Amino acid sequence: MIGLPPLRFAPVPNVVIDVAAWALFHAATGYAVHRLPLRRLQHDGWLLRPRRFEEDGRFYERFAIRRWKDALPEAGGLFPGGMSKRQLTGTDPCGLGRFRAETRRAELGHWWAMACGPLFVLWNPPAVAAVMVAYGVVVNAPFIAIQRFNRLRIGRILARQSRSSSSDDA
């Protein structure tokens, strides 16, 4: 079976196409996760579930995440009805649960954007496509780490609140 040859462009148009493609992929995946109903974000699926190595979020502290996480842009409120994750909406279980769901939304958006990286093989030479895939990982990984770190911290707070209210009820 003969496949179609990859598209090839001159270097300058290719750079413009690559930049535009990343912008489109980020906007499209951001909008797609924005449209997910909140009920679909109430639990961690396979991709989002905590991993043992994360040690309830303490793993990320080895990378000084508390120092740099607030310096990165936050676009949760970009689309109408969206929610910024710069600050907690409330420290009650309902507010913390909503915040945790929104970290799932944001993390999914970055995973989906990163998954678009292999599409760059359609119009880039192999070396450039590899750079585009690496770019997708390097740009999205810190945001994924921030969302996981925050969600695991919220989980610890909710567990502590639950234990506290259980002991108060006794």
DSSP file with accessible surface (Angstrom, degrees, kcal/mol):
  #  RESIDUE AA STRUCTURE BP1 BP2  ACC     N-H-->O    O-->H-N    N-H-->O    O-->H-N    TCO  KAPPA ALPHA  PHI   PSI    X-CA   Y-CA   Z-CA
    1    1 A M              0   0  236      0, 0.0     2,-0.5     0, 0.0     0, 0.0   0.000 360.0 360.0 360.0 133.1    0.0    0.0    0.0
    2    2 A I        -     0   0  165      3,-0.0     2,-0.2     1,-0.0     0, 0.0  -0.826 360.0-152.1-100.6 126.4    1.4    3.4   -1.0
    3    3 A G        -     0   0   60     -2,-0.5    -1,-0.0     1,-0.1     0, 0.0  -0.474  27.8 -93.0 -90.9 164.6    0.8    6.2    1.5
    4    4 A L        -     0   0  168     -2,-0.2    -1,-0.1     1,-0.1     3,-0.1  -0.542  44.6-110.7 -72.7 141.5    0.5    9.9    0.6
    5    5 A P        -     0   0  105      0, 0.0    -1,-0.1     0, 0.0     3,-0.1  -0.418  40.6 -99.4 -69.3 149.5    3.8   11.8    0.9
    6    6 A P        -     0   0   62      0, 0.0   117,-0.2     0, 0.0     2,-0.1  -0.332  40.9-102.6 -65.8 151.3    4.0   14.3    3.7
    7    7 A L        -     0   0  107    115,-2.2     2,-0.4    -3,-0.1    -3,-0.0  -0.478  38.5-160.1 -69.2 144.9    3.3   17.9    2.9
    8    8 A R        -     0   0  125     -2,-0.1     2,-0.3    -3,-0.1   116,-0.1  -0.996  10.1-178.1-132.4 137.5    6.4   20.1    2.7
    9    9 A F        -     0   0   92    114,-0.5   114,-0.0    -2,-0.4    -2,-0.0  -0.880  37.2 -91.1-126.9 161.4    6.7   23.8    3.0
   10   10 A A     >  -     0   0   58     -2,-0.3     4,-2.5     1,-0.1     5,-0.2  -0.304  51.0-101.6 -64.6 157.6    9.5   26.3    2.8
   11   11 A P  H  > S+     0   0  107      0, 0.0     4,-2.2     0, 0.0     5,-0.2   0.885 116.7  47.1 -54.8 -47.7   11.1   27.1    6.2
   12   12 A V  H  > S+     0   0  111      1,-0.2     4,-2.1     2,-0.2     5,-0.2   0.966 115.6  43.5 -66.3 -50.0    9.5   30.4    7.0
   13   13 A P  H  > S+     0   0   60      0, 0.0     4,-2.8     0, 0.0    -1,-0.2   0.891 111.7  57.0 -60.3 -33.3    5.9   29.3    6.1
   14   14 A N  H  X S+     0   0   13     -4,-2.5     4,-2.7     2,-0.2    -2,-0.2   0.913 105.9  48.6 -63.2 -41.8    6.6   26.1    7.9
   15   15 A V  H  X S+     0   0   89     -4,-2.2     4,-2.7     2,-0.2     5,-0.2   0.930 112.1  49.3 -62.9 -43.5    7.4   28.0   11.1
   16   16 A V  H  X S+     0   0   93     -4,-2.1     4,-2.7     1,-0.2    -2,-0.2   0.927 112.2  48.2 -61.7 -43.4    4.2   30.1   10.8
   17   17 A I  H  X S+     0   0   55     -4,-2.8     4,-2.8     2,-0.2    -2,-0.2   0.918 111.5  50.2 -64.1 -42.1    2.2   26.9   10.2
   18   18 A D  H  X S+     0   0   10     -4,-2.7     4,-2.5     2,-0.2    -2,-0.2   0.931 112.6  46.0 -63.1 -44.7    3.8   25.2   13.3
   19   19 A V  H  X S+     0   0   97     -4,-2.7     4,-2.3     1,-0.2    -2,-0.2   0.940 115.2  46.9 -63.2 -45.7    3.1   28.2   15.5
   20   20 A A  H  X S+     0   0   57     -4,-2.7     4,-2.8    -5,-0.2    -2,-0.2   0.892 110.7  53.2 -64.0 -38.5   -0.5   28.5   14.2
   21   21 A A  H  X S+     0   0   11     -4,-2.8     4,-3.1     2,-0.2     5,-0.2   0.935 109.4  47.4 -64.3 -44.7   -1.0   24.8   14.7
   22   22 A W  H  X S+     0   0   12     -4,-2.5     4,-2.6     2,-0.2     5,-0.2   0.921 112.8  49.6 -63.0 -41.0    0.1   24.8   18.3
   23   23 A A  H  X S+     0   0   62     -4,-2.3     4,-2.5    -5,-0.2    -2,-0.2   0.938 113.7  46.1 -61.7 -44.6   -2.1   27.9   19.0
   24   24 A L  H  X S+     0   0  113     -4,-2.8     4,-3.1     2,-0.2     5,-0.3   0.926 112.4  50.1 -63.0 -44.9   -5.1   26.1   17.3
   25   25 A F  H  X S+     0   0   29     -4,-3.1     4,-2.5     1,-0.2     5,-0.3   0.917 113.1  45.9 -62.5 -43.2   -4.4   22.8   19.2
   26   26 A H  H  X S+     0   0   53     -4,-2.6     4,-2.3    -5,-0.2    -1,-0.2   0.927 115.7  45.8 -66.7 -42.4   -4.2   24.6   22.6
   27   27 A A  H  X S+     0   0   55     -4,-2.5     4,-2.6    -5,-0.2    -2,-0.2   0.931 115.2  47.2 -65.5 -43.8   -7.3   26.6   21.9
   28   28 A A  H  X S+     0   0   52     -4,-3.1     4,-2.6     2,-0.2    -2,-0.2   0.925 115.5  43.3 -66.7 -44.1   -9.3   23.6   20.6
   29   29 A T  H  X S+     0   0   16     -4,-2.5     4,-2.5    -5,-0.3     5,-0.2   0.894 113.6  52.8 -70.9 -35.8   -8.4   21.3   23.4
   30   30 A G  H  X S+     0   0   22     -4,-2.3     4,-1.9    -5,-0.3    -2,-0.2   0.927 112.5  44.5 -62.0 -43.4   -9.0   24.1   26.0
   31   31 A Y  H  X S+     0   0  112     -4,-2.6     4,-1.7    -5,-0.2    -2,-0.2   0.913 110.8  54.9 -67.3 -40.3  -12.4   24.7   24.6
   32   32 A A  H  < S+     0   0   45     -4,-2.6     4,-0.4     1,-0.2     3,-0.2   0.929 111.7  42.6 -60.7 -45.6  -13.2   21.0   24.4
   33   33 A V  H >< S+     0   0    8     -4,-2.5     3,-1.1     1,-0.2    -1,-0.2   0.856 108.4  60.3 -71.7 -30.2  -12.4   20.4   28.1
   34   34 A H  H 3< S+     0   0   38     -4,-1.9    -1,-0.2     1,-0.2    -2,-0.2   0.867 103.3  52.8 -60.1 -33.6  -14.2   23.6   29.0
   35   35 A R  T 3< S+     0   0  164     -4,-1.7    -1,-0.2    -3,-0.2    -2,-0.2   0.578  82.7 111.1 -81.0 -10.3  -17.4   22.0   27.4
   36   36 A L  S <  S-     0   0   23     -3,-1.1     2,-0.1    -4,-0.4     5,-0.1  -0.450  77.2-112.9 -64.5 134.1  -17.1   18.9   29.6
   37   37 A P    >   -     0   0   49      0, 0.0     3,-1.6     0, 0.0     4,-0.3  -0.398  20.4-120.3 -67.7 146.2  -19.9   18.7   32.1
   38   38 A L  G >  S+     0   0   61      1,-0.3     3,-2.1     2,-0.2     4,-0.1   0.841 110.3  65.8 -56.3 -34.4  -18.8   19.0   35.7
   39   39 A R  G >  S+     0   0  186      1,-0.3     3,-1.0     2,-0.2    -1,-0.3   0.811  95.5  57.9 -61.3 -27.4  -20.2   15.5   36.5
   40   40 A R  G <  S+     0   0  158     -3,-1.6    -1,-0.3     1,-0.2     3,-0.2   0.584 104.6  53.0 -77.2  -8.0  -17.6   14.0   34.2
   41   41 A L  G <  S+     0   0    3     -3,-2.1    -1,-0.2    -4,-0.3    63,-0.2   0.197  78.1  96.2-111.7  15.0  -14.8   15.6   36.3
   42   42 A Q  S <  S+     0   0   75     -3,-1.0     2,-0.3    -4,-0.1    -1,-0.1   0.670  87.2  36.1 -80.6 -16.5  -15.9   14.3   39.7
   43   43 A H  S    S-     0   0  154     -3,-0.2     2,-0.4    -4,-0.2     5,-0.1  -0.969  84.1-108.1-138.2 152.6  -13.5   11.3   39.7
   44   44 A D        -     0   0   48     -2,-0.3     2,-0.1     4,-0.1    -3,-0.1  -0.643  33.1-158.4 -78.2 128.7  -10.0   10.5   38.5
   45   45 A G     >  -     0   0   42     -2,-0.4     4,-2.0     4,-0.1    -1,-0.0  -0.208  45.1 -73.8 -87.7-167.1   -9.9    8.2   35.5
   46   46 A W  T  4 S+     0   0  178      1,-0.2     3,-0.1     2,-0.2    -2,-0.1   0.914 132.7  45.0 -57.5 -46.5   -6.9    6.1   34.5
   47   47 A L  T  4 S+     0   0   51      1,-0.2    -1,-0.2    61,-0.0    -3,-0.1   0.892 120.3  38.6 -67.1 -38.4   -4.9    9.0   33.2
   48   48 A L  T  4 S+     0   0   11     -5,-0.1    -1,-0.2     2,-0.0    -2,-0.2   0.591  85.4 116.0 -93.2 -11.6   -5.6   11.4   36.1
   49   49 A R  S  < S-     0   0  106     -4,-2.0    -4,-0.1    -3,-0.1     2,-0.0  -0.209  75.8 -96.3 -62.6 148.3   -5.5    9.0   39.1
   50   50 A P        -     0   0   58      0, 0.0     2,-0.3     0, 0.0    -1,-0.1  -0.356  36.8-142.0 -62.4 144.2   -2.8    9.6   41.7
   51   51 A R    >   -     0   0   55      1,-0.1     3,-1.5    -3,-0.1     4,-0.4  -0.813  18.3-119.3-106.8 151.1    0.3    7.5   41.2
   52   52 A R  G >  S+     0   0  236     -2,-0.3     3,-1.8     1,-0.3    -1,-0.1   0.884 111.1  60.0 -56.6 -40.6    2.3    6.0   44.1
   53   53 A F  G 3  S+     0   0  107      1,-0.3    -1,-0.3     2,-0.1     6,-0.0   0.744  92.1  69.2 -64.2 -19.5    5.5    8.0   43.2
   54   54 A E  G X >S-     0   0    0     -3,-1.5     5,-2.0     5,-0.1     3,-1.2   0.686  87.5-152.3 -74.7 -16.8    3.6   11.2   43.7
   55   55 A E  G X 5 -     0   0   85     -3,-1.8     3,-1.9    -4,-0.4    -3,-0.1   0.894  69.1 -52.1  48.6  51.9    3.4   10.7   47.4
   56   56 A D  G 3 5S-     0   0   88     -5,-0.4    -1,-0.3     1,-0.3   100,-0.1   0.817 112.2 -47.8  55.3  31.8    0.2   12.7   47.8
   57   57 A G  G X>5S+     0   0    0     -3,-1.2     3,-0.8    95,-0.1     4,-0.6   0.225 114.9 110.4  98.4 -13.2    1.8   15.6   45.9
   58   58 A R  H X>5 +     0   0  117     -3,-1.9     3,-0.8    -4,-0.3     4,-0.6   0.797  66.4  70.4 -67.5 -26.0    5.1   15.7   47.9
   59   59 A F  H >4<S+     0   0   45     -5,-2.0     3,-1.2     1,-0.2     4,-0.2   0.900  95.5  53.7 -54.1 -41.6    7.0   14.4   44.8
   60   60 A Y  H X4>S+     0   0   19     -3,-0.8     3,-1.5    -6,-0.4     5,-1.2   0.745  93.8  69.4 -71.4 -22.6    6.4   17.8   43.1
   61   61 A E  H X<5S+     0   0   75     -3,-0.8     3,-1.8    -4,-0.6    -1,-0.3   0.769  85.2  70.0 -68.0 -20.7    7.9   19.7   46.0
   62   62 A R  T <<5S+     0   0  149     -3,-1.2    -1,-0.3    -4,-0.6    -2,-0.2   0.720  98.6  50.9 -64.9 -20.9   11.3   18.2   45.0
   63   63 A F  T < 5S-     0   0  120     -3,-1.5    -1,-0.3    -4,-0.2    -2,-0.2   0.116 118.0-113.8-103.0  18.7   11.1   20.5   42.0
   64   64 A A  T X>5 +     0   0   27     -3,-1.8     3,-1.5     1,-0.1     4,-1.1   0.835  55.7 164.1  54.2  38.9   10.3   23.6   44.0
   65   65 A I  H 3>< +     0   0    1     -5,-1.2     4,-2.5     1,-0.3     5,-0.2   0.836  66.3  62.5 -58.9 -32.0    6.8   23.7   42.5
   66   66 A R  H 34 S+     0   0  121      1,-0.2     4,-0.3     2,-0.2    -1,-0.3   0.821 103.4  51.4 -64.6 -27.5    5.5   26.1   45.1
   67   67 A R  H <4 S+     0   0  212     -3,-1.5    -1,-0.2     1,-0.1    -2,-0.2   0.846 123.0  23.8 -77.0 -36.9    8.1   28.7   44.0
   68   68 A W  H >X S+     0   0   80     -4,-1.1     3,-1.5    -3,-0.2     4,-0.6   0.633  96.2  86.6-109.0 -13.3    7.3   28.7   40.3
   69   69 A K  G >< S+     0   0   31     -4,-2.5     3,-0.9     1,-0.3    -3,-0.1   0.860  90.0  51.8 -62.8 -34.0    3.8   27.5   39.8
   70   70 A D  G 34 S+     0   0   99     -4,-0.3    -1,-0.3     1,-0.2    -2,-0.1   0.635  98.6  67.0 -78.2 -10.4    2.2   30.9   40.3
   71   71 A A  G <4 S+     0   0   88     -3,-1.5    -1,-0.2     2,-0.1    -2,-0.2   0.678  85.5  85.9 -81.3 -17.1    4.5   32.5   37.6
   72   72 A L  S << S-     0   0   47     -3,-0.9     0, 0.0    -4,-0.6     0, 0.0  -0.529  91.4 -97.2 -84.4 151.4    2.9   30.4   34.8
   73   73 A P        -     0   0   95      0, 0.0     2,-0.4     0, 0.0    -1,-0.1  -0.288  30.1-151.8 -66.0 152.7   -0.2   31.7   33.1
   74   74 A E        +     0   0   48     -4,-0.1     3,-0.2     1,-0.1    12,-0.1  -0.993  17.7 174.2-127.9 120.9   -3.7   30.4   34.1
   75   75 A A    >   +     0   0   65     -2,-0.4     3,-2.0     1,-0.1     4,-0.4   0.140  41.5 116.3-116.2  19.2   -6.4   30.3   31.5
   76   76 A G  T 3  S+     0   0   19      1,-0.3     7,-0.7     2,-0.1     3,-0.3   0.815  82.7  46.1 -59.5 -29.2   -9.2   28.6   33.4
   77   77 A G  T 3  S+     0   0   45      5,-0.2    -1,-0.3    -3,-0.2     5,-0.2   0.294  83.4 101.7 -95.6  11.0  -11.4   31.7   33.1
   78   78 A L  S <  S+     0   0  125     -3,-2.0    -1,-0.2     5,-0.1    -2,-0.1   0.918  76.2  53.7 -63.1 -45.1  -10.7   32.3   29.5
   79   79 A F  S >  S-     0   0   51     -4,-0.4     3,-2.5    -3,-0.3     0, 0.0  -0.662 106.8 -87.6 -92.0 147.9  -14.0   30.9   28.2
   80   80 A P  T 3  S+     0   0  116      0, 0.0    -1,-0.1     0, 0.0     3,-0.1  -0.245 116.5  18.1 -54.3 132.0  -17.3   32.2   29.5
   81   81 A G  T 3  S+     0   0   74      1,-0.3    -3,-0.1    -4,-0.1    -4,-0.1   0.388  96.9 133.2  86.3  -3.9  -18.3   30.3   32.6
   82   82 A G    <   -     0   0   26     -3,-2.5     2,-0.5    -5,-0.2    -1,-0.3  -0.200  50.7-129.1 -74.4 171.5  -14.8   29.0   33.1
   83   83 A M        -     0   0   19     -7,-0.7     2,-0.2    -3,-0.1    -5,-0.1  -0.980   8.2-135.9-130.7 122.9  -13.1   29.1   36.5
   84   84 A S        -     0   0   54     -2,-0.5     3,-0.3    -8,-0.2    18,-0.1  -0.504   5.9-154.8 -70.7 143.7   -9.7   30.5   37.3
   85   85 A K        +     0   0   18     -2,-0.2    -1,-0.1     1,-0.2     3,-0.1   0.095  68.3 103.6-107.4  21.4   -7.6   28.3   39.6
   86   86 A R  S    S+     0   0  108      1,-0.2     2,-0.3   -12,-0.1    -1,-0.2   0.835  91.9  18.1 -68.1 -33.7   -5.5   31.1   40.9
   87   87 A Q  S    S-     0   0  162     -3,-0.3    -1,-0.2    12,-0.0     2,-0.1  -0.987  88.8 -99.9-138.9 151.8   -7.4   31.0   44.2
   88   88 A L        -     0   0   75     -2,-0.3     3,-0.1     1,-0.1     8,-0.1  -0.380  20.3-142.6 -66.0 144.5   -9.7   28.6   45.9
   89   89 A T  S    S-     0   0   84      6,-0.4     2,-0.3     1,-0.3    -1,-0.1   0.693  79.3 -26.2 -80.0 -20.1  -13.4   29.3   45.6
   90   90 A G        -     0   0   18      5,-0.1    -1,-0.3     2,-0.1     9,-0.1  -0.895  48.6-126.9 177.1 156.9  -13.9   28.2   49.2
   91   91 A T  S    S+     0   0  100     -2,-0.3    -1,-0.0    -3,-0.1    -2,-0.0   0.399  78.2 102.8-100.3   3.6  -12.4   26.0   51.8
   92   92 A D  S  > S-     0   0   80      1,-0.1     4,-2.7    -3,-0.0     5,-0.3  -0.404  92.2-101.1 -77.3 162.0  -15.6   24.1   52.6
   93   93 A P  H  > S+     0   0   83      0, 0.0     4,-2.4     0, 0.0     5,-0.2   0.865 122.4  52.8 -55.2 -34.3  -15.8   20.6   51.1
   94   94 A C  H  > S+     0   0  100      2,-0.2     4,-2.2     1,-0.2     5,-0.2   0.946 111.9  43.8 -67.0 -48.3  -18.1   21.8   48.2
   95   95 A G  H  > S+     0   0    8      2,-0.2     4,-2.2     1,-0.2    -6,-0.4   0.902 115.8  47.9 -63.2 -42.5  -15.7   24.6   47.2
   96   96 A L  H  X S+     0   0    2     -4,-2.7     4,-2.5     2,-0.2    -1,-0.2   0.891 110.3  52.6 -66.6 -37.5  -12.6   22.3   47.5
   97   97 A G  H  X S+     0   0   16     -4,-2.4     4,-2.2    -5,-0.3    -2,-0.2   0.903 109.9  48.2 -64.9 -39.8  -14.4   19.6   45.5
   98   98 A R  H  X S+     0   0   87     -4,-2.2     4,-2.3     2,-0.2    -2,-0.2   0.922 111.3  50.3 -65.5 -43.3  -15.2   22.0   42.7
   99   99 A F  H  X S+     0   0   10     -4,-2.2     4,-1.8     1,-0.2    -2,-0.2   0.930 109.6  51.2 -60.3 -43.3  -11.6   23.2   42.6
  100  100 A R  H  X S+     0   0   73     -4,-2.5     4,-1.5     1,-0.2    -1,-0.2   0.914 108.8  51.1 -62.3 -41.0  -10.4   19.6   42.4
  101  101 A A  H  X S+     0   0    0     -4,-2.2     4,-2.0     1,-0.2    -1,-0.2   0.904 108.0  52.9 -62.2 -39.6  -12.7   19.0   39.5
  102  102 A E  H  X S+     0   0    4     -4,-2.3     4,-2.4     1,-0.2    -1,-0.2   0.824 103.4  56.5 -69.0 -28.8  -11.4   22.0   37.7
  103  103 A T  H  X S+     0   0    0     -4,-1.8     4,-2.5     2,-0.2    -1,-0.2   0.873 106.4  51.3 -68.1 -33.6   -7.8   20.8   38.2
  104  104 A R  H  X S+     0   0    9     -4,-1.5     4,-2.6     2,-0.2    -2,-0.2   0.916 109.0  50.6 -64.1 -44.0   -8.9   17.6   36.3
  105  105 A R  H  X S+     0   0   26     -4,-2.0     4,-2.1     2,-0.2    -2,-0.2   0.944 113.3  44.7 -57.8 -50.3  -10.3   19.8   33.6
  106  106 A A  H  X S+     0   0   17     -4,-2.4     4,-1.9     1,-0.2    -2,-0.2   0.914 112.7  50.9 -63.8 -43.0   -7.1   21.7   33.2
  107  107 A E  H  X S+     0   0    0     -4,-2.5     4,-2.4     1,-0.2     5,-0.2   0.936 109.4  50.6 -62.4 -44.6   -4.9   18.6   33.4
  108  108 A L  H  X S+     0   0   28     -4,-2.6     4,-3.0     1,-0.2     5,-0.2   0.912 106.9  55.3 -58.3 -42.9   -7.0   16.9   30.7
  109  109 A G  H  X S+     0   0    7     -4,-2.1     4,-2.2     1,-0.2    -1,-0.2   0.907 109.9  45.7 -57.8 -40.6   -6.6   20.0   28.4
  110  110 A H  H  X S+     0   0   39     -4,-1.9     4,-2.5     2,-0.2    -1,-0.2   0.883 112.3  50.3 -73.7 -36.2   -2.9   19.9   28.7
  111  111 A W  H  X S+     0   0   79     -4,-2.4     4,-2.2     2,-0.2    -2,-0.2   0.929 112.5  47.8 -62.7 -44.8   -2.7   16.1   28.1
  112  112 A W  H  X S+     0   0   93     -4,-3.0     4,-0.6     2,-0.2    -2,-0.2   0.906 111.8  49.3 -64.7 -40.5   -5.0   16.5   25.0
  113  113 A A  H >< S+     0   0    0     -4,-2.2     3,-1.4    -5,-0.2     4,-0.3   0.940 111.2  49.7 -63.1 -44.4   -2.8   19.4   23.7
  114  114 A M  H >< S+     0   0   30     -4,-2.5     3,-1.9     1,-0.3    -2,-0.2   0.887 102.9  61.5 -61.7 -35.8    0.3   17.4   24.2
  115  115 A A  H 3< S+     0   0   71     -4,-2.2    -1,-0.3     1,-0.3    -2,-0.2   0.682  91.9  67.6 -67.0 -15.2   -1.3   14.4   22.3
  116  116 A C  T X< S+     0   0   21     -3,-1.4     3,-1.9    -4,-0.6     4,-0.4   0.655  75.4  91.7 -76.2 -15.0   -1.5   16.7   19.2
  117  117 A G  G X  S+     0   0    0     -3,-1.9     3,-2.1    -4,-0.3     4,-0.2   0.868  75.9  58.9 -49.8 -46.8    2.3   16.7   18.9
  118  118 A P  G >  S+     0   0   76      0, 0.0     3,-1.7     0, 0.0    -1,-0.3   0.733  88.8  75.5 -61.4 -17.1    2.5   13.7   16.6
  119  119 A L  G X  S+     0   0   76     -3,-1.9     3,-2.0     1,-0.3     4,-0.3   0.766  77.8  76.1 -63.6 -21.4    0.3   15.5   14.0
  120  120 A F  G X> S+     0   0    0     -3,-2.1     4,-1.4    -4,-0.4     3,-1.0   0.683  77.0  73.7 -66.6 -14.7    3.3   17.6   13.2
  121  121 A V  G <4 S+     0   0   82     -3,-1.7    -1,-0.3     1,-0.2    -2,-0.2   0.710  81.6  74.1 -68.4 -17.2    4.8   14.6   11.2
  122  122 A L  G <4 S+     0   0   97     -3,-2.0  -115,-2.2    -4,-0.2    -1,-0.2   0.783 118.1   8.4 -67.7 -27.0    2.1   15.4    8.6
  123  123 A W  T <4 S+     0   0   30     -3,-1.0  -114,-0.5    -4,-0.3    -2,-0.2   0.377 114.6  79.2-136.3   4.0    4.0   18.5    7.3
  124  124 A N  S  < S-     0   0    2     -4,-1.4  -116,-0.0  -116,-0.1  -117,-0.0  -0.874  80.3-107.1-114.3 150.4    7.4   18.6    9.0
  125  125 A P     >  -     0   0   54      0, 0.0     4,-2.9     0, 0.0     3,-0.3  -0.313  47.1 -99.9 -62.4 156.3   10.6   16.7    8.3
  126  126 A P  H  > S+     0   0  105      0, 0.0     4,-2.4     0, 0.0     5,-0.2   0.867 121.7  50.5 -51.5 -42.6   11.2   14.1   11.0
  127  127 A A  H  > S+     0   0   75      2,-0.2     4,-1.9     1,-0.2     5,-0.1   0.921 113.8  44.6 -65.5 -41.0   13.7   16.1   12.9
  128  128 A V  H  > S+     0   0   52     -3,-0.3     4,-2.5     2,-0.2    -1,-0.2   0.913 111.6  53.2 -69.4 -40.4   11.4   19.1   13.1
  129  129 A A  H  X S+     0   0    3     -4,-2.9     4,-2.4     1,-0.2    -2,-0.2   0.916 107.7  51.7 -60.2 -40.6    8.4   16.9   14.0
  130  130 A A  H  X S+     0   0   61     -4,-2.4     4,-2.6    -5,-0.3    -1,-0.2   0.908 109.0  50.3 -62.9 -39.5   10.5   15.5   16.8
  131  131 A V  H  X S+     0   0   89     -4,-1.9     4,-3.0     2,-0.2    -2,-0.2   0.908 109.8  51.1 -64.3 -39.4   11.2   19.0   18.0
  132  132 A M  H  X S+     0   0   29     -4,-2.5     4,-2.3     2,-0.2    -2,-0.2   0.906 110.6  47.9 -65.7 -40.2    7.5   19.8   17.9
  133  133 A V  H  X S+     0   0   53     -4,-2.4     4,-2.0     2,-0.2    -2,-0.2   0.942 113.2  48.2 -64.5 -45.1    6.6   16.8   19.9
  134  134 A A  H  X S+     0   0   51     -4,-2.6     4,-3.0     1,-0.2     5,-0.2   0.913 109.5  53.5 -61.6 -41.5    9.3   17.7   22.5
  135  135 A Y  H  X S+     0   0  104     -4,-3.0     4,-2.9     1,-0.2     5,-0.3   0.928 106.4  52.7 -57.8 -45.3    8.0   21.2   22.5
  136  136 A G  H  X S+     0   0    0     -4,-2.3     4,-1.9     1,-0.2     5,-0.2   0.895 112.6  44.5 -58.9 -39.8    4.5   19.9   23.3
  137  137 A V  H  X S+     0   0   65     -4,-2.0     4,-2.7     2,-0.2    -2,-0.2   0.952 114.5  47.7 -69.3 -48.4    5.9   17.9   26.2
  138  138 A V  H  < S+     0   0  105     -4,-3.0    -2,-0.2     1,-0.2    -1,-0.2   0.884 116.1  44.1 -63.4 -38.2    8.1   20.7   27.6
  139  139 A V  H  < S+     0   0   42     -4,-2.9     4,-0.5    -5,-0.2    -1,-0.2   0.899 121.9  36.0 -74.7 -39.5    5.3   23.3   27.4
  140  140 A N  H  X S+     0   0    0     -4,-1.9     4,-2.3    -5,-0.3     3,-0.3   0.796 100.0  73.9 -88.3 -28.6    2.5   21.1   28.8
  141  141 A A  H  X S+     0   0   43     -4,-2.7     4,-2.7     1,-0.2     5,-0.2   0.890  94.7  51.7 -57.6 -43.6    4.3   19.0   31.5
  142  142 A P  H  > S+     0   0   41      0, 0.0     4,-2.3     0, 0.0    -1,-0.2   0.911 111.2  48.4 -61.9 -36.9    4.7   21.9   34.0
  143  143 A F  H  > S+     0   0   33     -4,-0.5     4,-2.2    -3,-0.3    -2,-0.2   0.892 111.0  50.1 -68.7 -38.4    1.0   22.7   33.8
  144  144 A I  H  X S+     0   0   10     -4,-2.3     4,-2.5     2,-0.2     5,-0.2   0.934 110.4  50.7 -63.1 -44.0    0.1   19.0   34.3
  145  145 A A  H  X S+     0   0   19     -4,-2.7     4,-2.9     1,-0.2    -2,-0.2   0.913 109.2  51.0 -60.7 -42.4    2.4   18.9   37.3
  146  146 A I  H  X S+     0   0   13     -4,-2.3     4,-2.8     1,-0.2     5,-0.2   0.931 111.3  47.2 -61.6 -46.1    0.7   22.0   38.8
  147  147 A Q  H  X S+     0   0   13     -4,-2.2     4,-2.5     2,-0.2    -1,-0.2   0.913 114.5  46.3 -64.3 -41.2   -2.7   20.5   38.4
  148  148 A R  H  X S+     0   0   15     -4,-2.5     4,-2.7     2,-0.2     5,-0.2   0.931 112.8  50.4 -65.9 -44.8   -1.7   17.2   39.9
  149  149 A F  H  X S+     0   0    0     -4,-2.9     4,-2.2    -5,-0.2    -2,-0.2   0.949 114.1  44.0 -57.7 -49.6    0.1   18.9   42.8
  150  150 A N  H  X S+     0   0   14     -4,-2.8     4,-2.6    -5,-0.2    -1,-0.2   0.905 113.4  50.4 -65.3 -41.1   -2.9   21.0   43.6
  151  151 A R  H  X S+     0   0    8     -4,-2.5     4,-2.4    -5,-0.2    -1,-0.2   0.916 111.3  48.2 -65.5 -40.1   -5.4   18.2   43.3
  152  152 A L  H  X S+     0   0   14     -4,-2.7     4,-1.9     2,-0.2    -1,-0.2   0.899 111.7  50.2 -67.8 -37.7   -3.4   15.9   45.5
  153  153 A R  H  X S+     0   0   63     -4,-2.2     4,-2.2    -5,-0.2    -2,-0.2   0.922 110.5  49.7 -64.1 -43.3   -3.0   18.7   48.1
  154  154 A I  H  X S+     0   0    9     -4,-2.6     4,-3.0     1,-0.2     5,-0.2   0.903 107.7  55.1 -61.9 -39.9   -6.8   19.3   48.0
  155  155 A G  H  X S+     0   0   18     -4,-2.4     4,-2.4     1,-0.2    -1,-0.2   0.902 107.2  49.6 -60.1 -40.7   -7.3   15.6   48.5
  156  156 A R  H  X S+     0   0   45     -4,-1.9     4,-2.4     2,-0.2    -1,-0.2   0.916 111.6  48.8 -64.6 -40.7   -5.2   15.7   51.6
  157  157 A I  H  X S+     0   0   46     -4,-2.2     4,-2.8     2,-0.2    -2,-0.2   0.941 111.9  48.3 -64.7 -45.2   -7.2   18.7   52.9
  158  158 A L  H  X S+     0   0   26     -4,-3.0     4,-2.5     1,-0.2    -1,-0.2   0.902 111.4  50.3 -63.3 -38.9  -10.5   17.0   52.2
  159  159 A A  H  X S+     0   0   42     -4,-2.4     4,-2.5    -5,-0.2    -1,-0.2   0.918 111.3  48.7 -64.8 -41.1   -9.4   13.8   53.9
  160  160 A R  H  X S+     0   0  136     -4,-2.4     4,-2.5     2,-0.2    -2,-0.2   0.919 112.1  48.7 -64.8 -43.0   -8.3   15.8   56.9
  161  161 A Q  H  X S+     0   0   60     -4,-2.8     4,-2.7     1,-0.2     5,-0.2   0.905 110.9  51.1 -61.9 -40.7  -11.7   17.6   57.0
  162  162 A S  H  X S+     0   0   69     -4,-2.5     4,-2.2     2,-0.2    -2,-0.2   0.919 111.3  46.8 -64.6 -44.0  -13.5   14.3   56.7
  163  163 A R  H  X S+     0   0  154     -4,-2.5     4,-2.2     2,-0.2    -2,-0.2   0.909 113.0  50.8 -63.6 -39.6  -11.5   12.7   59.6
  164  164 A S  H  X S+     0   0   60     -4,-2.5     4,-1.9     1,-0.2    -2,-0.2   0.919 111.9  45.2 -65.8 -44.0  -12.1   15.9   61.7
  165  165 A S  H  X S+     0   0   54     -4,-2.7     4,-1.7     2,-0.2    -1,-0.2   0.852 111.6  53.9 -71.1 -29.8  -15.9   15.9   61.1
  166  166 A S  H  X S+     0   0   68     -4,-2.2     4,-1.0    -5,-0.2    -2,-0.2   0.908 110.5  45.7 -67.6 -40.3  -16.0   12.1   61.8
  167  167 A S  H  < S+     0   0   77     -4,-2.2    -2,-0.2     1,-0.2    -1,-0.2   0.843 111.2  53.6 -73.6 -28.3  -14.3   12.6   65.1
  168  168 A D  H  < S+     0   0  119     -4,-1.9    -1,-0.2     1,-0.2    -2,-0.2   0.852 107.0  52.1 -70.0 -33.3  -16.6   15.5   65.9
  169  169 A D  H  <        0   0  138     -4,-1.7    -1,-0.2    -5,-0.1    -2,-0.2   0.766 360.0 360.0 -72.1 -25.2  -19.7   13.4   65.2
  170  170 A A     <        0   0  119     -4,-1.0    -3,-0.1    -5,-0.1    -4,-0.0   0.059 360.0 360.0 -76.4 360.0  -18.4   10.7   67.6
